[in-house]
Amino acid sequence: MNRREFAKCIGAVAGVAAIHGFSFANEGEKKMKCAVVYFSWSGNTRFAAETISKKAGADLFEIKAETPYNSNYGKCCDEAQPECYGKTLRQIKPIEGLDLAKYDLVFVGSPNWWGTMAPPVRTWVTQNKGALTGKSVCLFQTHGGGGMQRVGKEFAEIFGDTAKVLSPKAFSGSSIKSSVAALEAFASERISGK
Ligand SMILES: Cc1cc2nc3c(=O)[nH]c(=O)nc-3n(C[C@H](O)[C@H](O)[C@H](O)COP(=O)(O)O)c2cc1C
């Protein structure tokens, strides 16, 4: 095959890939079985979780508090503050259909609350630490200007060396809808081990 024929051949393969709506990178990503588990009070972390799950071809699960937090921002902050500072494990509802044994990598999403993860996330991680033994886990969080603060460190501390804790990432909550490319890049990088 000469150079021109080779170039034609590559072009044809790329064309077929484009028509079928996949990329070679995505093909590789799908080999790792992923789940995204998240808690969200006002929707920012939900948007991040949905975006990451689409990119990763992951199953998506929501953590819900047994008793929801107050829907008023100030009241929610007041309610959450002692729980966050005291590392309280707020009761959560069981997540139907989630079998962690099926997954290689579990992304865990939380809003930054008082510098740490939201209590329902702390509860879920603590309750499921055993089932996540030997797996890869990766935190993402959304925040209101504080960035990562203590969230990543405290998340990693819960696991110790029982799981492979991948590098966490913080996303601004107020600009989450314009962060799709960054969220997708985050998903791809962690799946490929970066
Ligand atoms: C109870 C509460 C405490 C918060 N504490 C912080 C904080 O300490 N630092 C910060 O950057 N943002 C803080 N925020 C802002 C949220 O982290 C931010 O709006 C986040 O994107 C919300 O995610 P959600 O829409 O998924 O609930 C707080 C919000 C609430 C409701």
The ligand as an ORCA input file, in Angstrom:
! r2SCAN-3c Opt
* xyz 0 1
  C     -24.985     24.049     53.786
  C     -24.059     24.646     52.773
  C     -22.741     24.895     53.111
  C     -21.839     25.377     52.147
  N     -20.524     25.567     52.502
  C     -19.636     25.947     51.547
  C     -18.249     26.079     51.865
  O     -17.814     25.896     53.006
  N     -17.397     26.435     50.862
  C     -17.841     26.644     49.588
  O     -17.027     26.929     48.720
  N     -19.152     26.528     49.262
  C     -20.053     26.184     50.201
  N     -21.387     26.047     49.871
  C     -21.796     26.249     48.476
  C     -21.934     24.909     47.730
  O     -20.777     24.106     47.890
  C     -22.129     25.105     46.220
  O     -23.174     25.982     45.968
  C     -22.339     23.765     45.551
  O     -22.128     23.887     44.164
  C     -23.763     23.248     45.784
  O     -23.912     21.995     45.187
  P     -25.355     21.360     44.942
  O     -26.091     22.315     44.022
  O     -25.087     20.054     44.294
  O     -26.042     21.227     46.254
  C     -22.300     25.627     50.826
  C     -23.645     25.413     50.521
  C     -24.520     24.934     51.476
  C     -25.963     24.689     51.112
*
